[in-house]
Amino acid sequence: MSGKVIHAGTAIGCPHGGRAGAVPSASHDVLVDGLSAVSGTAVHTVTGCRHTVDGIPVPCTSIRWTPADGGVLLDGSPLLLESTSARCLTAGLVPQGPPVVGGSSYEGVACG
């Protein structure tokens, strides 16, 4: 798998306009453009999602990543790339679509 590395400065959000910050790995030894890289164990909490179903708020609250096997490891967990599969979830863990990932990711680092 190839793609741009996700780091603490990468813009991540849900498909309904909510925003999620990339939480860096426990180790701050891996930096991308001076910002901590993010592994597949990272917790992403979504805020500001305005999604409704039949007028009832059903916001995205988190993002769950599904990294492919065989990638570069960071703290024993796969390094997240913009191309890593993920889903935005409600508080009840109902999938609501893929996250929107982009902007501010380091153009000069690619894996693959």
Secondary structure as the mmCIF struct_conf table of DSSP 4:
data_model
#
loop_
_struct_conf.conf_type_id
_struct_conf.id
_struct_conf.beg_label_comp_id
_struct_conf.beg_label_asym_id
_struct_conf.beg_label_seq_id
_struct_conf.end_label_comp_id
_struct_conf.end_label_asym_id
_struct_conf.end_label_seq_id
STRN STRN1 GLY A 3 LYS A 4
STRN STRN2 VAL A 5 VAL A 5
HELX_LH_PP_P HELX_LH_PP_P1 ILE A 6 ILE A 6
STRN STRN3 HIS A 7 HIS A 7
TURN_TY1_P TURN_TY1_P1 ALA A 8 GLY A 9
STRN STRN4 ALA A 11 GLY A 13
TURN_TY1_P TURN_TY1_P2 PRO A 15 HIS A 16
BEND BEND1 GLY A 17 GLY A 17
STRN STRN5 ARG A 19 ALA A 20
HELX_LH_PP_P HELX_LH_PP_P2 GLY A 21 SER A 25
BEND BEND2 ALA A 26 ALA A 26
STRN STRN6 LEU A 31 VAL A 32
TURN_TY1_P TURN_TY1_P3 ASP A 33 GLY A 34
STRN STRN7 LEU A 35 SER A 36
STRN STRN8 ALA A 37 ALA A 37
STRN STRN9 SER A 39 SER A 39
TURN_TY1_P TURN_TY1_P4 GLY A 40 THR A 41
STRN STRN10 HIS A 44 THR A 47
STRN STRN11 THR A 52 VAL A 53
TURN_TY1_P TURN_TY1_P5 ASP A 54 GLY A 55
STRN STRN12 ILE A 56 PRO A 57
STRN STRN13 SER A 62 THR A 66
HELX_LH_PP_P HELX_LH_PP_P3 PRO A 67 ALA A 68
TURN_TY1_P TURN_TY1_P6 ASP A 69 GLY A 70
BEND BEND3 GLY A 71 GLY A 71
STRN STRN14 LEU A 73 LEU A 74
TURN_TY1_P TURN_TY1_P7 ASP A 75 GLY A 76
STRN STRN15 SER A 77 PRO A 78
STRN STRN16 LEU A 79 LEU A 79
HELX_LH_PP_P HELX_LH_PP_P4 LEU A 80 LEU A 80
STRN STRN17 LEU A 81 LEU A 81
TURN_TY1_P TURN_TY1_P8 GLU A 82 SER A 83
BEND BEND4 THR A 84 THR A 84
STRN STRN18 SER A 85 LEU A 89
TURN_TY1_P TURN_TY1_P9 ALA A 91 GLY A 92
STRN STRN19 PRO A 95 PRO A 95
HELX_LH_PP_P HELX_LH_PP_P5 PRO A 98 PRO A 99
STRN STRN20 VAL A 100 GLY A 102
BEND BEND5 GLY A 103 SER A 104
TURN_TY1_P TURN_TY1_P10 GLU A 107 GLY A 108
STRN STRN21 ALA A 110 CYS A 111
#
